[in-house]
Amino acid sequence: MSENTSDNGELVAPAHIKDIQPYIPGKPIDDLVRELGLKPEDVVKLASNENPLGMPASARQAIERELAGLGRYPDPGGYALKNVIAKRLDVPAAWITLGNGSNDILELVGMALLEPGYSAVYSQYAFVVYRLATQARGAEHIVVPAKEFGHDLDAMFEAIAPNTRVVFIANPNNPTGTFLSEQAVTGFLERVQATFGNRVTVVLDEAYNEYLPDDIRIDSVALVKRFKNLVVSRSFSKAYGLAGLRVGFGLAQPALTDLMARVRQPFNVNSLAQAAAMAAFEDDAFLAHSAKVNSEGKQQLQAAFDRLGLKYVPSYANFVLVHVGDANAVNQALLKRGVIVRPVGADGLPEWLRISIGLPEENEILIRALTEVLGKEAA
Ligand code: PMP
């Protein structure tokens, strides 16, 4: 028997890797087209929290300019993109880590800080990648019961154990769409810092930050300047419309940034993504339009759920979590009608669907299909 095979011929792998429940992505449009013989234009996908406007024209132009250079590796340091971000957010470029999506930032924190015998704290119903990033390192999970579908920061603070290295906070959270105020987050960081110093790193995942109304958005840049044990992550996949390119970034003081740099792949963000992100980050008009379309779409969906008598969690992001009862059956019936949404049974919410906010006409198709499926009168 070679050292790479077991008695029964199975590959040998660490138990914590074999135990991973793989991430379940939103169903691709092409799959449904193949399975049901539908035309792509008859399918509405509201399943992956993508920007229904697509990518900004400014980013498309930047990509076109970049194409000729694709024979070369991307800039490993992301100099130009980091400088654009640094200038706008008023942080040193050396505090920025670029990621292959903000997922990559979450993974980098896991790789840099977690190992067997140590633990990460996160909330029930929190973004699933916290579980994956923890388990991939063979570290322990401390999952704290949610409070009204959101994070219970007091309970999360109490749950920090002697072996805890990382606390993950999603704000807003996916799949619940809940939001924690600046006061709540700042208070949590103060307590963690006062009690544990820099032994515990807090990740503040702000993938949906740009959808928040200005008056409640947290000044997380100020928090990064204040707390050495804080990583803020941001995404270009949502409001900036670049999900397919995979680009996001993390902000942290030099000590944490340096740890993440040690485990980062040198060319983790490709040249097209860097160029497009740079253009999108400066495209205020596109961002404002994305936020407006989202806020109107949210009202449209939430009003329809009210009419249908469906419970939902008021959302601060670009999706709404809605209670439909037998979510699997409803999901199947919606798929037959060409509407892809996201069942969240794997997140412990078997009676709920997460519906991404689309364009007004896409939302309308969803509302009509849902009304039909639930056997309700269209309002
Ligand atoms: N954080 C949260 C809370 C998310 O919902 C997502 C996307 N599903 C991500 C991070 C990662 O997004 P991306 O890697 O596309 O930036």
Residues whose N, C-alpha, C, O or C-beta is under 5 A from the ligand:
A	BS01	PMP	N100 G101 S102 N103 F127 A170 P172 N174 D205 A207 S235 F236 S237 V247 G248
